[in-house]
Amino acid sequence: LRCVLREEGIEYRNGISSSAPMCVDDQLSKILEAVQTMVKSILKDNGAEMRSFCRNLDLSDGQFYATYRAVAQNTLESDIRWGRIVSLMTFSGFLAARLIE
């Protein structure tokens, strides 16, 4: 995410933009575009696997939270990076779709 933002002229350090003054709406718009680009890439590369994985999960009342927590911990355990956070968000979307089926 930082690389994409840097390409757009936005440099983030500790959550604070150090770019030239820019309207907050413009900065948020650029961040949203960067996240959307990452989601599209994740869906292209791993969407079918995520969908298949979600279909095979035990989502009974007693298991849902434990299952989601295990996936989240596994995703974020070694290093928390934007790509992993966006991957978890994308997985959460597949999981939500599975729950309403």
CYANA upper distance limits for C-alpha pairs under 8 A (distance plus 0.5 A):
  1 LEU  CA      5 LEU  CA      6.65
  1 LEU  CA     34 ALA  CA      6.74
  1 LEU  CA     35 VAL  CA      7.43
  1 LEU  CA     38 MET  CA      8.06
  1 LEU  CA     82 TRP  CA      6.48
  1 LEU  CA     83 GLY  CA      7.50
  2 ARG  CA      6 ARG  CA      6.36
  2 ARG  CA     11 GLU  CA      7.66
  2 ARG  CA     12 TYR  CA      7.48
  3 CYS  CA      7 GLU  CA      6.74
  4 VAL  CA      8 GLU  CA      7.08
  4 VAL  CA     34 ALA  CA      6.50
  5 LEU  CA      9 GLY  CA      6.91
  5 LEU  CA     10 ILE  CA      5.59
  5 LEU  CA     11 GLU  CA      7.05
  5 LEU  CA     30 LYS  CA      7.59
  5 LEU  CA     31 ILE  CA      7.29
  5 LEU  CA     34 ALA  CA      7.25
  6 ARG  CA     10 ILE  CA      5.48
  6 ARG  CA     11 GLU  CA      5.82
  8 GLU  CA     30 LYS  CA      7.91
  9 GLY  CA     19 SER  CA      6.90
 10 ILE  CA     17 SER  CA      6.98
 10 ILE  CA     18 SER  CA      7.50
 10 ILE  CA     19 SER  CA      5.53
 10 ILE  CA     20 ALA  CA      8.42
 10 ILE  CA     27 GLN  CA      8.09
 11 GLU  CA     17 SER  CA      6.12
 11 GLU  CA     18 SER  CA      5.92
 11 GLU  CA     19 SER  CA      6.05
 12 TYR  CA     16 ILE  CA      5.95
 12 TYR  CA     17 SER  CA      5.10
 12 TYR  CA     18 SER  CA      6.63
 12 TYR  CA     19 SER  CA      8.38
 13 ARG  CA     17 SER  CA      7.06
 13 ARG  CA     18 SER  CA      7.67
 22 MET  CA     26 ASP  CA      7.07
 22 MET  CA     27 GLN  CA      7.15
 23 CYS  CA     27 GLN  CA      6.92
 24 VAL  CA     28 LEU  CA      6.60
 25 ASP  CA     29 SER  CA      6.47
 26 ASP  CA     30 LYS  CA      6.72
 27 GLN  CA     31 ILE  CA      6.72
 28 LEU  CA     32 LEU  CA      6.56
 29 SER  CA     33 GLU  CA      6.68
 30 LYS  CA     34 ALA  CA      6.70
 31 ILE  CA     35 VAL  CA      6.73
 32 LEU  CA     36 GLN  CA      6.58
 33 GLU  CA     37 THR  CA      6.64
 34 ALA  CA     38 MET  CA      6.83
 35 VAL  CA     39 VAL  CA      6.70
 35 VAL  CA     86 VAL  CA      7.64
 36 GLN  CA     40 LYS  CA      6.67
 37 THR  CA     41 SER  CA      6.79
 38 MET  CA     42 ILE  CA      6.64
 38 MET  CA     83 GLY  CA      7.72
 38 MET  CA     86 VAL  CA      7.63
 39 VAL  CA     43 LEU  CA      6.54
 39 VAL  CA     86 VAL  CA      7.14
 39 VAL  CA     87 SER  CA      7.77
 39 VAL  CA     90 THR  CA      7.10
 40 LYS  CA     44 LYS  CA      6.57
 41 SER  CA     45 ASP  CA      6.59
 42 ILE  CA     46 ASN  CA      6.00
 42 ILE  CA     47 GLY  CA      7.01
 42 ILE  CA     87 SER  CA      7.26
 42 ILE  CA     90 THR  CA      8.30
 43 LEU  CA     47 GLY  CA      4.51
 43 LEU  CA     48 ALA  CA      8.06
 43 LEU  CA     90 THR  CA      8.36
 46 ASN  CA     50 MET  CA      6.63
 47 GLY  CA     51 ARG  CA      6.60
 48 ALA  CA     52 SER  CA      6.61
 49 GLU  CA     53 PHE  CA      6.46
 50 MET  CA     54 CYS  CA      6.62
 50 MET  CA     91 PHE  CA      6.91
 50 MET  CA     94 PHE  CA      7.63
 51 ARG  CA     55 ARG  CA      6.79
 51 ARG  CA     94 PHE  CA      6.66
 52 SER  CA     56 ASN  CA      7.02
 53 PHE  CA     57 LEU  CA      7.03
 54 CYS  CA     94 PHE  CA      7.29
 54 CYS  CA     95 LEU  CA      6.44
 54 CYS  CA     98 ARG  CA      7.36
 55 ARG  CA     98 ARG  CA      7.43
 57 LEU  CA     67 THR  CA      8.22
 58 ASP  CA     63 GLN  CA      6.89
 58 ASP  CA     64 PHE  CA      7.53
 58 ASP  CA     67 THR  CA      8.12
 59 LEU  CA     63 GLN  CA      6.13
 59 LEU  CA     64 PHE  CA      5.09
 59 LEU  CA     67 THR  CA      8.07
 59 LEU  CA     99 LEU  CA      8.37
 60 SER  CA     64 PHE  CA      6.36
 62 GLY  CA     66 ALA  CA      8.23
 63 GLN  CA     67 THR  CA      6.38
 64 PHE  CA     68 TYR  CA      6.65
 65 TYR  CA     69 ARG  CA      6.43
 66 ALA  CA     70 ALA  CA      6.59
 67 THR  CA     71 VAL  CA      6.84
 68 TYR  CA     72 ALA  CA      6.63
 69 ARG  CA     73 GLN  CA      6.50
 70 ALA  CA     74 ASN  CA      6.50
 71 VAL  CA     75 THR  CA      6.56
 72 ALA  CA     76 LEU  CA      6.63
 72 ALA  CA     88 LEU  CA      7.15
 73 GLN  CA     77 GLU  CA      5.84
 74 ASN  CA     78 SER  CA      8.45
 75 THR  CA     84 ARG  CA      6.90
 75 THR  CA     88 LEU  CA      7.57
 76 LEU  CA     80 ILE  CA      5.78
 76 LEU  CA     81 ARG  CA      8.46
 76 LEU  CA     84 ARG  CA      7.08
 76 LEU  CA     85 ILE  CA      8.07
 80 ILE  CA     84 ARG  CA      7.03
 80 ILE  CA     85 ILE  CA      7.68
 81 ARG  CA     85 ILE  CA      6.84
 82 TRP  CA     86 VAL  CA      6.55
 83 GLY  CA     87 SER  CA      6.53
 84 ARG  CA     88 LEU  CA      6.65
 85 ILE  CA     89 MET  CA      6.76
 86 VAL  CA     90 THR  CA      6.58
 87 SER  CA     91 PHE  CA      6.59
 88 LEU  CA     92 SER  CA      6.54
 89 MET  CA     93 GLY  CA      6.89
 90 THR  CA     94 PHE  CA      7.09
 91 PHE  CA     95 LEU  CA      6.64
 92 SER  CA     96 ALA  CA      6.53
 93 GLY  CA     97 ALA  CA      6.74
 94 PHE  CA     98 ARG  CA      6.73
 95 LEU  CA     99 LEU  CA      6.76
 96 ALA  CA    100 ILE  CA      7.06
 97 ALA  CA    101 GLU  CA      6.99
